Amino acid sequence: MDDSIVEFTIAINDPELDAEEQQKMTKNLLRQLKKLDEVERVERTEDLNPEEGGRPGIAFLMGMLTAEVNVKNIKAFLGFLGDRLGNKPIKLKVKVKDTEVELEAKSRQELLEAERIANELLASMQRDSND
């Protein structure tokens, strides 16, 4: 991942949705994000610790997506998520290089907090590389 890319892991965290509804919402969001110019790459989130006896091959975490977004497109990306997910509770992990911050959002305004966090992480990384 280069310096201008921020990785977001999005988990739809709505207790009112059953597994099938959650999976349907995730697939729909994945399809929409793949068409979005602001997103460099998006895919279902891999399960790095699959259960024993599970299907061989790559396992994915239900209801979770990972997207890579150029720093200049973060605001548009988060606005898009806020429009699509409305007031559904989601968990969001913001990752810049090896530093991650997790937050929960239940509104578009709370979701935009991720932009501030990503910018702070990037600024911190730049300061560290200049030292």
PADO-565738 format. One line per field, with one value per residue (C-alpha): x, y, z; residue number from 1; residue in one letter. Coordinates in Angstrom, 2 decimals. Layout:
// PADO-565738
east (X|...);
north (Y|...);
up (Z|...);
n (NUM|...);
res (a|...);
***
This chain:
// PADO-565738
east (0.00|1.55|1.55|-1.52|-3.78|-5.94|-7.48|-10.98|-12.57|-16.33|-18.48|-22.25|-23.18|-26.99|-28.50|-31.88|-30.57|-30.44|-27.44|-29.13|-30.13|-26.66|-25.06|-27.42|-26.63|-22.90|-23.03|-25.03|-22.56|-19.62|-21.16|-21.75|-18.24|-16.65|-18.28|-17.16|-14.23|-13.03|-12.25|-8.94|-9.86|-12.64|-13.25|-14.82|-12.66|-10.62|-10.89|-7.28|-8.30|-10.89|-12.53|-11.13|-13.21|-14.34|-14.21|-10.69|-9.48|-10.09|-12.70|-14.42|-15.88|-19.62|-20.82|-17.33|-15.62|-12.13|-11.64|-8.51|-9.09|-6.71|-6.41|-7.83|-11.03|-11.74|-14.44|-16.37|-15.98|-17.25|-20.08|-21.08|-21.08|-23.13|-25.70|-25.94|-25.95|-28.06|-28.41|-27.33|-24.64|-21.30|-17.83|-15.03|-11.33|-9.06|-5.56|-2.60|0.50|0.81|-1.38|-5.07|-7.89|-11.33|-14.53|-18.27|-20.63|-24.40|-24.75|-23.13|-21.59|-19.97|-18.76|-17.02|-14.99|-13.04|-11.79|-10.28|-8.67|-7.22|-5.78|-4.24|-2.67|-1.24|0.13|1.69|3.32|4.74|6.15|7.77|9.36|10.77|12.47);
north (0.00|3.36|6.49|8.02|4.99|4.45|1.04|0.86|-2.30|-1.89|-4.17|-3.82|-4.21|-4.01|-6.44|-6.10|-7.84|-11.61|-13.27|-13.46|-9.77|-8.77|-10.79|-9.29|-5.76|-6.50|-7.89|-4.87|-2.46|-4.37|-4.06|-0.32|0.34|-1.48|1.08|4.05|5.98|7.06|3.44|1.99|-1.58|-3.26|-6.88|-9.04|-9.22|-12.40|-14.46|-14.91|-17.43|-19.74|-22.41|-25.91|-28.17|-25.20|-25.15|-25.17|-22.08|-18.49|-17.83|-14.46|-12.68|-12.22|-8.65|-7.21|-5.42|-3.98|-0.94|0.96|4.65|7.40|10.01|12.73|10.67|9.86|12.49|11.40|7.71|8.22|10.43|7.63|5.11|7.48|7.90|4.14|2.91|5.71|5.21|1.57|0.93|-0.02|-0.69|0.89|0.17|2.85|1.63|3.67|1.54|-0.48|1.75|0.95|2.72|1.22|3.18|2.68|4.95|5.22|8.35|10.08|12.64|9.92|8.24|11.43|11.24|8.52|11.18|13.18|10.02|9.01|12.48|12.46|9.04|10.22|13.42|11.37|8.99|11.93|13.53|10.22|9.81|13.35|12.73);
up (0.00|-0.95|1.22|-0.42|0.11|3.18|3.84|5.29|6.65|6.81|8.96|8.78|12.42|12.49|15.04|13.31|10.19|9.97|8.31|4.90|4.94|6.09|3.30|0.71|1.91|1.82|-1.74|-2.89|-1.29|-2.82|-6.28|-5.81|-4.45|-7.39|-9.69|-7.60|-9.09|-5.63|-4.67|-5.84|-4.83|-2.87|-1.94|0.68|3.80|4.11|7.28|8.33|11.01|9.41|11.52|11.32|9.13|7.06|3.30|1.86|0.05|0.94|3.62|3.96|6.97|6.65|6.36|5.94|3.07|2.67|0.45|-0.52|-1.12|-2.22|0.52|-1.76|-2.17|1.50|1.99|-1.13|-0.19|3.37|2.10|-0.27|2.60|4.74|1.95|1.33|4.90|6.37|10.09|10.12|12.71|11.18|12.48|10.55|10.73|9.28|8.40|7.22|6.72|9.96|12.14|12.63|14.42|14.93|15.40|15.31|13.46|13.49|11.38|8.45|10.81|12.93|9.75|8.66|11.88|10.04|7.62|10.48|11.90|8.51|7.99|11.48|10.84|7.53|9.11|11.89|9.39|7.43|10.59|11.54|8.11|8.27|11.63);
n (1|2|3|4|5|6|7|8|9|10|11|12|13|14|15|16|17|18|19|20|21|22|23|24|25|26|27|28|29|30|31|32|33|34|35|36|37|38|39|40|41|42|43|44|45|46|47|48|49|50|51|52|53|54|55|56|57|58|59|60|61|62|63|64|65|66|67|68|69|70|71|72|73|74|75|76|77|78|79|80|81|82|83|84|85|86|87|88|89|90|91|92|93|94|95|96|97|98|99|100|101|102|103|104|105|106|107|108|109|110|111|112|113|114|115|116|117|118|119|120|121|122|123|124|125|126|127|128|129|130|131);
res (m|d|d|s|i|v|e|f|t|i|a|i|n|d|p|e|l|d|a|e|e|q|q|k|m|t|k|n|l|l|r|q|l|k|k|l|d|e|v|e|r|v|e|r|t|e|d|l|n|p|e|e|g|g|r|p|g|i|a|f|l|m|g|m|l|t|a|e|v|n|v|k|n|i|k|a|f|l|g|f|l|g|d|r|l|g|n|k|p|i|k|l|k|v|k|v|k|d|t|e|v|e|l|e|a|k|s|r|q|e|l|l|e|a|e|r|i|a|n|e|l|l|a|s|m|q|r|d|s|n|d);
***
